[in-house]
């Protein structure tokens, strides 16, 4: 087993499926002990079981990223039991489709809560432990929608741009503490998270056609390809990288 993350403690939110699961599995494969969290306890358990079946170390917990106290408690628990917290991958988010007149204020509030505020809360909870131990890596999942503008996606694009801006601000503020903040900005990955785009485009066939025609590389990313980006940002290989919006999208933003 490779040891890029040997002895490291990594916490992942939204790790019950898709990119979050792939990143958790990849970090465990590099030697990290992974604290797998998801809104759904059963999905978190599944991810942890996959890690353990492959010989890795993981524990699973339910975590609602709209619950500040639960987030803070989970971070404190991990730091207290393990004595360190090296990587936080704050991945949980929501995709709500629609133009200005199609999105309600409540939907915008929910987008802000999960795509911006939740990342703020978990990062805020983690920095004291990371500073005390001499550094750490915080990875926030934004989107390539945080680096471009999607038609008819006001809530999503706005909050993903905000997430990228927040990551850059945190990176500037904590660089001297050796706490690195980077944004993961995937493009189209074939996961259930695309349901909003699929509905907006009129079904799966239309979405497949869009991917084939619009993305320069002509295909989806796999979750494993995005996980390679997560490994890079989590590991010492990116030791001098902070404030980056790492776009992995087959050239879609070009």
Protein Blocks (a to p, Z undefined) as FASTA:
>chain_A
ZZklgoiacddehklgcjllmmmmmmmmnopacddddfblklmmmmmmmmmmnopacddd
dddfklmklmmmmmmmmmmmnopafbdcdfbccddeddfklpcfklmmmmmmmmmmmmmm
mmmmmmmmmmmnopacddddfbfklmcccehilklmmmmmmmmmmmmmmmmmmmmnopac
ddddddddddfklmmmmmmnopjklmmmmmmmmmmnlpacdfklmmmmmmmmmmmklmmg
ghiacddeehmmZZ
